[in-house]
Amino acid sequence: MVEKAGVDVDALLEKLIANASAEFTTFFYYTHLRYNLIGKEGEGLKQIAETARIEDRNHFEALLPRIYELGGELPNDMKEFHDLSGCPPAKLPEDPTDVDAILKVLVNAERCAVRQYTGICDMTAGKDHRTYLLSQAILNEEVEHESWFSEFLGEGPSGHYLREGETSPFVRKFMR
């Protein structure tokens, strides 16, 4: 049905797998970044980085069923999977005590994710409703993550606030 609607399923699967890799590797790299957010400047960011980290793991979990529903699968090799990432690794900067450098890594990772999910939404809008709704839900959370980090960089207010209560308010319905 997805192919009949005009979606190149192989291209879509490539993007979904690349995003699953990006979400999984970001979960890993954000763990390192979060542990290095220390001192007066870093402690205020720790909970925000933790929320983004957990939600990225949730994004990975939510993407997997759709990948398999469309006939795709993940590589059997972790190194290969890592290298398929649709975004560059969110590695710790050279100076792990430089909170601004860590913030730039975080905001750039989120901006890449926003671009990736926008591309999937563009590809599936009006054609593959299930993938579109999932990608749109993830996109909503990635936009919020990006706004949280950009505010700390002094790029202006966004109107988004840290989550209270459960994580992944947009994606939760896809994780049943």
Rosetta constraint file for C-alpha pairs under 8 A:
AtomPair CA 1 CA 5 HARMONIC 6.14 0.50
AtomPair CA 2 CA 6 HARMONIC 6.75 0.50
AtomPair CA 2 CA 7 HARMONIC 5.82 0.50
AtomPair CA 2 CA 9 HARMONIC 7.08 0.50
AtomPair CA 2 CA 127 HARMONIC 6.75 0.50
AtomPair CA 2 CA 128 HARMONIC 5.71 0.50
AtomPair CA 3 CA 7 HARMONIC 4.99 0.50
AtomPair CA 3 CA 8 HARMONIC 6.14 0.50
AtomPair CA 3 CA 9 HARMONIC 6.24 0.50
AtomPair CA 5 CA 127 HARMONIC 5.16 0.50
AtomPair CA 5 CA 128 HARMONIC 7.18 0.50
AtomPair CA 6 CA 127 HARMONIC 6.68 0.50
AtomPair CA 7 CA 12 HARMONIC 7.42 0.50
AtomPair CA 7 CA 123 HARMONIC 7.10 0.50
AtomPair CA 7 CA 124 HARMONIC 6.80 0.50
AtomPair CA 7 CA 127 HARMONIC 6.83 0.50
AtomPair CA 7 CA 128 HARMONIC 7.45 0.50
AtomPair CA 8 CA 12 HARMONIC 6.18 0.50
AtomPair CA 9 CA 13 HARMONIC 5.95 0.50
AtomPair CA 9 CA 70 HARMONIC 7.33 0.50
AtomPair CA 10 CA 14 HARMONIC 6.17 0.50
AtomPair CA 11 CA 15 HARMONIC 6.39 0.50
AtomPair CA 12 CA 16 HARMONIC 6.13 0.50
AtomPair CA 12 CA 120 HARMONIC 7.32 0.50
AtomPair CA 12 CA 123 HARMONIC 7.77 0.50
AtomPair CA 13 CA 17 HARMONIC 5.93 0.50
AtomPair CA 13 CA 67 HARMONIC 6.41 0.50
AtomPair CA 13 CA 70 HARMONIC 7.35 0.50
AtomPair CA 13 CA 72 HARMONIC 6.27 0.50
AtomPair CA 14 CA 18 HARMONIC 6.07 0.50
AtomPair CA 15 CA 19 HARMONIC 6.09 0.50
AtomPair CA 15 CA 86 HARMONIC 7.32 0.50
AtomPair CA 15 CA 116 HARMONIC 7.86 0.50
AtomPair CA 15 CA 120 HARMONIC 7.22 0.50
AtomPair CA 16 CA 20 HARMONIC 6.07 0.50
AtomPair CA 16 CA 63 HARMONIC 7.14 0.50
AtomPair CA 16 CA 67 HARMONIC 6.64 0.50
AtomPair CA 16 CA 120 HARMONIC 7.95 0.50
AtomPair CA 17 CA 21 HARMONIC 6.11 0.50
AtomPair CA 17 CA 67 HARMONIC 7.08 0.50
AtomPair CA 17 CA 73 HARMONIC 7.90 0.50
AtomPair CA 17 CA 74 HARMONIC 6.84 0.50
AtomPair CA 17 CA 84 HARMONIC 7.52 0.50
AtomPair CA 17 CA 85 HARMONIC 7.82 0.50
AtomPair CA 18 CA 22 HARMONIC 6.18 0.50
AtomPair CA 18 CA 84 HARMONIC 5.30 0.50
AtomPair CA 18 CA 85 HARMONIC 4.58 0.50
AtomPair CA 18 CA 86 HARMONIC 4.56 0.50
AtomPair CA 18 CA 87 HARMONIC 8.00 0.50
AtomPair CA 19 CA 23 HARMONIC 6.06 0.50
AtomPair CA 19 CA 60 HARMONIC 7.92 0.50
AtomPair CA 19 CA 85 HARMONIC 6.27 0.50
AtomPair CA 19 CA 86 HARMONIC 5.46 0.50
AtomPair CA 19 CA 87 HARMONIC 7.79 0.50
AtomPair CA 19 CA 113 HARMONIC 7.75 0.50
AtomPair CA 19 CA 116 HARMONIC 7.18 0.50
AtomPair CA 20 CA 24 HARMONIC 6.13 0.50
AtomPair CA 20 CA 59 HARMONIC 7.52 0.50
AtomPair CA 20 CA 60 HARMONIC 5.04 0.50
AtomPair CA 20 CA 63 HARMONIC 6.32 0.50
AtomPair CA 20 CA 64 HARMONIC 7.34 0.50
AtomPair CA 20 CA 85 HARMONIC 7.49 0.50
AtomPair CA 21 CA 25 HARMONIC 5.98 0.50
AtomPair CA 21 CA 60 HARMONIC 7.65 0.50
AtomPair CA 21 CA 81 HARMONIC 6.01 0.50
AtomPair CA 21 CA 82 HARMONIC 5.83 0.50
AtomPair CA 21 CA 83 HARMONIC 7.91 0.50
AtomPair CA 21 CA 84 HARMONIC 6.28 0.50
AtomPair CA 21 CA 85 HARMONIC 4.67 0.50
AtomPair CA 21 CA 86 HARMONIC 7.13 0.50
AtomPair CA 22 CA 26 HARMONIC 5.80 0.50
AtomPair CA 22 CA 82 HARMONIC 7.57 0.50
AtomPair CA 22 CA 84 HARMONIC 7.92 0.50
AtomPair CA 22 CA 85 HARMONIC 4.52 0.50
AtomPair CA 22 CA 86 HARMONIC 5.67 0.50
AtomPair CA 22 CA 87 HARMONIC 5.77 0.50
AtomPair CA 22 CA 88 HARMONIC 7.89 0.50
AtomPair CA 22 CA 89 HARMONIC 7.83 0.50
AtomPair CA 22 CA 113 HARMONIC 7.97 0.50
AtomPair CA 23 CA 27 HARMONIC 6.16 0.50
AtomPair CA 23 CA 56 HARMONIC 5.16 0.50
AtomPair CA 23 CA 57 HARMONIC 6.24 0.50
AtomPair CA 23 CA 59 HARMONIC 6.46 0.50
AtomPair CA 23 CA 60 HARMONIC 5.37 0.50
AtomPair CA 24 CA 28 HARMONIC 6.59 0.50
AtomPair CA 24 CA 56 HARMONIC 7.07 0.50
AtomPair CA 24 CA 57 HARMONIC 6.07 0.50
AtomPair CA 24 CA 60 HARMONIC 5.90 0.50
AtomPair CA 25 CA 29 HARMONIC 6.13 0.50
AtomPair CA 25 CA 82 HARMONIC 6.43 0.50
AtomPair CA 25 CA 85 HARMONIC 7.67 0.50
AtomPair CA 25 CA 89 HARMONIC 7.08 0.50
AtomPair CA 26 CA 30 HARMONIC 5.68 0.50
AtomPair CA 26 CA 53 HARMONIC 7.19 0.50
AtomPair CA 26 CA 56 HARMONIC 6.93 0.50
AtomPair CA 26 CA 89 HARMONIC 7.00 0.50
AtomPair CA 26 CA 90 HARMONIC 6.28 0.50
AtomPair CA 26 CA 109 HARMONIC 7.89 0.50
AtomPair CA 27 CA 31 HARMONIC 6.41 0.50
AtomPair CA 27 CA 53 HARMONIC 5.07 0.50
AtomPair CA 27 CA 54 HARMONIC 7.01 0.50
AtomPair CA 27 CA 56 HARMONIC 5.88 0.50
AtomPair CA 27 CA 57 HARMONIC 5.71 0.50
AtomPair CA 28 CA 32 HARMONIC 7.10 0.50
AtomPair CA 29 CA 33 HARMONIC 6.36 0.50
AtomPair CA 29 CA 89 HARMONIC 7.28 0.50
AtomPair CA 29 CA 90 HARMONIC 5.67 0.50
AtomPair CA 29 CA 91 HARMONIC 5.86 0.50
AtomPair CA 29 CA 92 HARMONIC 7.49 0.50
AtomPair CA 30 CA 34 HARMONIC 5.81 0.50
AtomPair CA 30 CA 49 HARMONIC 6.98 0.50
AtomPair CA 30 CA 50 HARMONIC 7.73 0.50
AtomPair CA 30 CA 53 HARMONIC 5.78 0.50
AtomPair CA 30 CA 90 HARMONIC 7.13 0.50
AtomPair CA 30 CA 106 HARMONIC 7.92 0.50
AtomPair CA 31 CA 35 HARMONIC 6.35 0.50
AtomPair CA 31 CA 50 HARMONIC 7.80 0.50
AtomPair CA 31 CA 53 HARMONIC 7.11 0.50
AtomPair CA 32 CA 36 HARMONIC 6.56 0.50
AtomPair CA 32 CA 91 HARMONIC 7.91 0.50
AtomPair CA 32 CA 92 HARMONIC 6.79 0.50
AtomPair CA 33 CA 37 HARMONIC 6.59 0.50
AtomPair CA 33 CA 49 HARMONIC 7.99 0.50
AtomPair CA 33 CA 91 HARMONIC 7.55 0.50
AtomPair CA 33 CA 92 HARMONIC 5.83 0.50
AtomPair CA 33 CA 102 HARMONIC 6.69 0.50
AtomPair CA 34 CA 46 HARMONIC 5.68 0.50
AtomPair CA 34 CA 49 HARMONIC 5.95 0.50
AtomPair CA 34 CA 50 HARMONIC 6.73 0.50
AtomPair CA 35 CA 46 HARMONIC 7.85 0.50
AtomPair CA 36 CA 42 HARMONIC 7.68 0.50
AtomPair CA 36 CA 96 HARMONIC 6.22 0.50
AtomPair CA 36 CA 97 HARMONIC 6.68 0.50
AtomPair CA 37 CA 41 HARMONIC 7.69 0.50
AtomPair CA 37 CA 42 HARMONIC 4.07 0.50
AtomPair CA 37 CA 43 HARMONIC 5.85 0.50
AtomPair CA 37 CA 45 HARMONIC 6.83 0.50
AtomPair CA 37 CA 46 HARMONIC 5.99 0.50
AtomPair CA 37 CA 97 HARMONIC 7.45 0.50
AtomPair CA 37 CA 99 HARMONIC 6.52 0.50
AtomPair CA 37 CA 102 HARMONIC 7.93 0.50
AtomPair CA 38 CA 42 HARMONIC 4.40 0.50
AtomPair CA 38 CA 43 HARMONIC 5.15 0.50
AtomPair CA 38 CA 46 HARMONIC 7.98 0.50
AtomPair CA 38 CA 97 HARMONIC 7.60 0.50
AtomPair CA 39 CA 43 HARMONIC 5.86 0.50
AtomPair CA 40 CA 44 HARMONIC 7.33 0.50
AtomPair CA 41 CA 45 HARMONIC 7.54 0.50
AtomPair CA 41 CA 99 HARMONIC 6.79 0.50
AtomPair CA 42 CA 46 HARMONIC 6.48 0.50
AtomPair CA 42 CA 99 HARMONIC 5.99 0.50
AtomPair CA 43 CA 47 HARMONIC 7.92 0.50
AtomPair CA 44 CA 48 HARMONIC 7.90 0.50
AtomPair CA 45 CA 49 HARMONIC 6.12 0.50
AtomPair CA 46 CA 50 HARMONIC 6.09 0.50
AtomPair CA 47 CA 51 HARMONIC 6.14 0.50
AtomPair CA 48 CA 52 HARMONIC 6.29 0.50
AtomPair CA 48 CA 148 HARMONIC 7.41 0.50
AtomPair CA 48 CA 162 HARMONIC 6.80 0.50
AtomPair CA 49 CA 53 HARMONIC 5.99 0.50
AtomPair CA 50 CA 54 HARMONIC 6.16 0.50
AtomPair CA 51 CA 55 HARMONIC 6.10 0.50
AtomPair CA 51 CA 163 HARMONIC 7.71 0.50
AtomPair CA 51 CA 167 HARMONIC 6.89 0.50
AtomPair CA 52 CA 56 HARMONIC 6.04 0.50
AtomPair CA 52 CA 145 HARMONIC 6.11 0.50
AtomPair CA 53 CA 57 HARMONIC 6.47 0.50
AtomPair CA 54 CA 58 HARMONIC 6.31 0.50
AtomPair CA 54 CA 167 HARMONIC 7.51 0.50
AtomPair CA 55 CA 59 HARMONIC 6.12 0.50
AtomPair CA 55 CA 141 HARMONIC 7.87 0.50
AtomPair CA 55 CA 167 HARMONIC 6.37 0.50
AtomPair CA 55 CA 168 HARMONIC 5.60 0.50
AtomPair CA 56 CA 60 HARMONIC 6.35 0.50
AtomPair CA 57 CA 61 HARMONIC 6.35 0.50
AtomPair CA 58 CA 62 HARMONIC 6.07 0.50
AtomPair CA 58 CA 168 HARMONIC 7.17 0.50
AtomPair CA 58 CA 171 HARMONIC 7.55 0.50
AtomPair CA 58 CA 175 HARMONIC 7.64 0.50
AtomPair CA 59 CA 63 HARMONIC 6.12 0.50
AtomPair CA 59 CA 138 HARMONIC 6.45 0.50
AtomPair CA 59 CA 171 HARMONIC 7.08 0.50
AtomPair CA 60 CA 64 HARMONIC 6.53 0.50
AtomPair CA 61 CA 65 HARMONIC 7.79 0.50
AtomPair CA 61 CA 175 HARMONIC 6.98 0.50
AtomPair CA 62 CA 66 HARMONIC 7.64 0.50
AtomPair CA 62 CA 134 HARMONIC 7.83 0.50
AtomPair CA 62 CA 171 HARMONIC 7.23 0.50
AtomPair CA 62 CA 174 HARMONIC 5.70 0.50
AtomPair CA 62 CA 175 HARMONIC 5.36 0.50
AtomPair CA 63 CA 67 HARMONIC 6.33 0.50
AtomPair CA 63 CA 134 HARMONIC 7.74 0.50
AtomPair CA 64 CA 68 HARMONIC 6.37 0.50
AtomPair CA 65 CA 69 HARMONIC 5.99 0.50
AtomPair CA 66 CA 70 HARMONIC 6.18 0.50
AtomPair CA 66 CA 131 HARMONIC 7.07 0.50
AtomPair CA 67 CA 71 HARMONIC 6.62 0.50
AtomPair CA 67 CA 72 HARMONIC 5.14 0.50
AtomPair CA 67 CA 73 HARMONIC 6.39 0.50
AtomPair CA 68 CA 72 HARMONIC 4.90 0.50
AtomPair CA 68 CA 73 HARMONIC 5.74 0.50
AtomPair CA 74 CA 81 HARMONIC 7.18 0.50
AtomPair CA 75 CA 80 HARMONIC 6.71 0.50
AtomPair CA 75 CA 81 HARMONIC 5.76 0.50
AtomPair CA 76 CA 80 HARMONIC 7.99 0.50
AtomPair CA 76 CA 81 HARMONIC 7.76 0.50
AtomPair CA 77 CA 81 HARMONIC 6.19 0.50
AtomPair CA 78 CA 82 HARMONIC 6.04 0.50
AtomPair CA 79 CA 83 HARMONIC 6.28 0.50
AtomPair CA 80 CA 84 HARMONIC 6.48 0.50
AtomPair CA 81 CA 85 HARMONIC 7.13 0.50
AtomPair CA 85 CA 89 HARMONIC 7.96 0.50
AtomPair CA 86 CA 116 HARMONIC 7.15 0.50
AtomPair CA 87 CA 109 HARMONIC 7.00 0.50
AtomPair CA 87 CA 112 HARMONIC 5.95 0.50
AtomPair CA 87 CA 113 HARMONIC 7.05 0.50
AtomPair CA 88 CA 109 HARMONIC 7.51 0.50
AtomPair CA 89 CA 109 HARMONIC 7.89 0.50
AtomPair CA 90 CA 105 HARMONIC 5.83 0.50
AtomPair CA 90 CA 106 HARMONIC 6.88 0.50
AtomPair CA 90 CA 109 HARMONIC 6.13 0.50
AtomPair CA 91 CA 105 HARMONIC 7.28 0.50
AtomPair CA 92 CA 96 HARMONIC 6.21 0.50
AtomPair CA 92 CA 102 HARMONIC 6.72 0.50
AtomPair CA 92 CA 105 HARMONIC 7.64 0.50
AtomPair CA 93 CA 98 HARMONIC 7.81 0.50
AtomPair CA 93 CA 101 HARMONIC 6.33 0.50
AtomPair CA 93 CA 102 HARMONIC 6.38 0.50
AtomPair CA 93 CA 105 HARMONIC 7.58 0.50
AtomPair CA 95 CA 101 HARMONIC 7.88 0.50
AtomPair CA 96 CA 102 HARMONIC 7.41 0.50
AtomPair CA 98 CA 102 HARMONIC 6.41 0.50
AtomPair CA 99 CA 103 HARMONIC 6.11 0.50
AtomPair CA 100 CA 104 HARMONIC 6.24 0.50
AtomPair CA 100 CA 153 HARMONIC 7.18 0.50
AtomPair CA 101 CA 105 HARMONIC 6.40 0.50
AtomPair CA 102 CA 106 HARMONIC 6.26 0.50
AtomPair CA 103 CA 107 HARMONIC 6.06 0.50
AtomPair CA 103 CA 149 HARMONIC 6.31 0.50
AtomPair CA 103 CA 150 HARMONIC 7.97 0.50
AtomPair CA 103 CA 152 HARMONIC 7.61 0.50
AtomPair CA 103 CA 153 HARMONIC 7.07 0.50
AtomPair CA 104 CA 108 HARMONIC 5.94 0.50
AtomPair CA 104 CA 153 HARMONIC 7.81 0.50
AtomPair CA 105 CA 109 HARMONIC 6.14 0.50
AtomPair CA 106 CA 110 HARMONIC 6.36 0.50
AtomPair CA 106 CA 146 HARMONIC 7.84 0.50
AtomPair CA 106 CA 149 HARMONIC 6.80 0.50
AtomPair CA 107 CA 111 HARMONIC 6.13 0.50
AtomPair CA 107 CA 145 HARMONIC 7.85 0.50
AtomPair CA 107 CA 146 HARMONIC 5.38 0.50
AtomPair CA 107 CA 149 HARMONIC 5.49 0.50
AtomPair CA 107 CA 150 HARMONIC 6.19 0.50
AtomPair CA 108 CA 112 HARMONIC 6.18 0.50
AtomPair CA 108 CA 146 HARMONIC 7.99 0.50
AtomPair CA 109 CA 113 HARMONIC 6.36 0.50
AtomPair CA 110 CA 114 HARMONIC 6.18 0.50
AtomPair CA 110 CA 142 HARMONIC 5.99 0.50
AtomPair CA 110 CA 143 HARMONIC 7.31 0.50
AtomPair CA 110 CA 145 HARMONIC 6.44 0.50
AtomPair CA 110 CA 146 HARMONIC 5.04 0.50
AtomPair CA 111 CA 115 HARMONIC 6.34 0.50
AtomPair CA 111 CA 142 HARMONIC 7.90 0.50
AtomPair CA 111 CA 143 HARMONIC 7.80 0.50
AtomPair CA 111 CA 146 HARMONIC 6.26 0.50
AtomPair CA 112 CA 116 HARMONIC 6.21 0.50
AtomPair CA 113 CA 117 HARMONIC 6.17 0.50
AtomPair CA 113 CA 139 HARMONIC 7.64 0.50
AtomPair CA 113 CA 142 HARMONIC 6.52 0.50
AtomPair CA 114 CA 118 HARMONIC 5.99 0.50
AtomPair CA 114 CA 139 HARMONIC 5.92 0.50
AtomPair CA 114 CA 142 HARMONIC 5.92 0.50
AtomPair CA 114 CA 143 HARMONIC 6.25 0.50
AtomPair CA 115 CA 119 HARMONIC 6.21 0.50
AtomPair CA 116 CA 120 HARMONIC 6.55 0.50
AtomPair CA 117 CA 121 HARMONIC 6.08 0.50
AtomPair CA 117 CA 135 HARMONIC 5.76 0.50
AtomPair CA 117 CA 136 HARMONIC 7.14 0.50
AtomPair CA 117 CA 138 HARMONIC 7.34 0.50
AtomPair CA 117 CA 139 HARMONIC 5.60 0.50
AtomPair CA 118 CA 122 HARMONIC 6.09 0.50
AtomPair CA 118 CA 135 HARMONIC 7.87 0.50
AtomPair CA 118 CA 136 HARMONIC 7.76 0.50
AtomPair CA 118 CA 139 HARMONIC 6.95 0.50
AtomPair CA 119 CA 123 HARMONIC 6.16 0.50
AtomPair CA 120 CA 124 HARMONIC 6.15 0.50
AtomPair CA 120 CA 132 HARMONIC 7.16 0.50
AtomPair CA 120 CA 135 HARMONIC 6.65 0.50
AtomPair CA 121 CA 125 HARMONIC 5.63 0.50
AtomPair CA 121 CA 131 HARMONIC 7.92 0.50
AtomPair CA 121 CA 132 HARMONIC 5.26 0.50
AtomPair CA 121 CA 135 HARMONIC 6.12 0.50
AtomPair CA 121 CA 136 HARMONIC 6.39 0.50
AtomPair CA 124 CA 128 HARMONIC 4.97 0.50
AtomPair CA 124 CA 129 HARMONIC 6.90 0.50
AtomPair CA 124 CA 131 HARMONIC 6.77 0.50
AtomPair CA 124 CA 132 HARMONIC 5.39 0.50
AtomPair CA 125 CA 129 HARMONIC 6.83 0.50
AtomPair CA 125 CA 132 HARMONIC 5.92 0.50
AtomPair CA 128 CA 132 HARMONIC 6.05 0.50
AtomPair CA 129 CA 133 HARMONIC 5.98 0.50
AtomPair CA 130 CA 134 HARMONIC 6.30 0.50
AtomPair CA 131 CA 135 HARMONIC 5.99 0.50
AtomPair CA 132 CA 136 HARMONIC 5.90 0.50
AtomPair CA 133 CA 137 HARMONIC 6.10 0.50
AtomPair CA 134 CA 138 HARMONIC 6.34 0.50
AtomPair CA 134 CA 171 HARMONIC 7.08 0.50
AtomPair CA 134 CA 174 HARMONIC 7.01 0.50
AtomPair CA 135 CA 139 HARMONIC 5.93 0.50
AtomPair CA 136 CA 140 HARMONIC 6.16 0.50
AtomPair CA 137 CA 141 HARMONIC 6.68 0.50
AtomPair CA 137 CA 170 HARMONIC 4.94 0.50
AtomPair CA 137 CA 171 HARMONIC 5.39 0.50
AtomPair CA 138 CA 142 HARMONIC 6.18 0.50
AtomPair CA 138 CA 170 HARMONIC 6.91 0.50
AtomPair CA 138 CA 171 HARMONIC 6.07 0.50
AtomPair CA 139 CA 143 HARMONIC 6.07 0.50
AtomPair CA 140 CA 144 HARMONIC 6.48 0.50
AtomPair CA 140 CA 170 HARMONIC 7.03 0.50
AtomPair CA 141 CA 145 HARMONIC 6.27 0.50
AtomPair CA 141 CA 168 HARMONIC 7.04 0.50
AtomPair CA 141 CA 170 HARMONIC 6.84 0.50
AtomPair CA 141 CA 171 HARMONIC 7.98 0.50
AtomPair CA 142 CA 146 HARMONIC 6.16 0.50
AtomPair CA 143 CA 147 HARMONIC 6.20 0.50
AtomPair CA 144 CA 148 HARMONIC 6.24 0.50
AtomPair CA 144 CA 160 HARMONIC 6.18 0.50
AtomPair CA 144 CA 161 HARMONIC 7.93 0.50
AtomPair CA 145 CA 149 HARMONIC 6.52 0.50
AtomPair CA 146 CA 150 HARMONIC 6.04 0.50
AtomPair CA 147 CA 151 HARMONIC 6.08 0.50
AtomPair CA 147 CA 157 HARMONIC 7.98 0.50
AtomPair CA 147 CA 158 HARMONIC 5.86 0.50
AtomPair CA 147 CA 160 HARMONIC 6.79 0.50
AtomPair CA 148 CA 152 HARMONIC 6.85 0.50
AtomPair CA 148 CA 158 HARMONIC 7.72 0.50
AtomPair CA 148 CA 160 HARMONIC 7.01 0.50
AtomPair CA 148 CA 161 HARMONIC 7.31 0.50
AtomPair CA 148 CA 162 HARMONIC 7.49 0.50
AtomPair CA 149 CA 153 HARMONIC 6.60 0.50
AtomPair CA 150 CA 154 HARMONIC 6.52 0.50
AtomPair CA 150 CA 155 HARMONIC 5.52 0.50
AtomPair CA 150 CA 156 HARMONIC 7.39 0.50
AtomPair CA 151 CA 155 HARMONIC 5.43 0.50
AtomPair CA 151 CA 156 HARMONIC 5.56 0.50
AtomPair CA 151 CA 157 HARMONIC 5.79 0.50
AtomPair CA 151 CA 158 HARMONIC 7.05 0.50
AtomPair CA 163 CA 167 HARMONIC 6.63 0.50
AtomPair CA 167 CA 172 HARMONIC 7.88 0.50
AtomPair CA 168 CA 172 HARMONIC 5.44 0.50
AtomPair CA 171 CA 175 HARMONIC 6.96 0.50
AtomPair CA 172 CA 176 HARMONIC 7.57 0.50
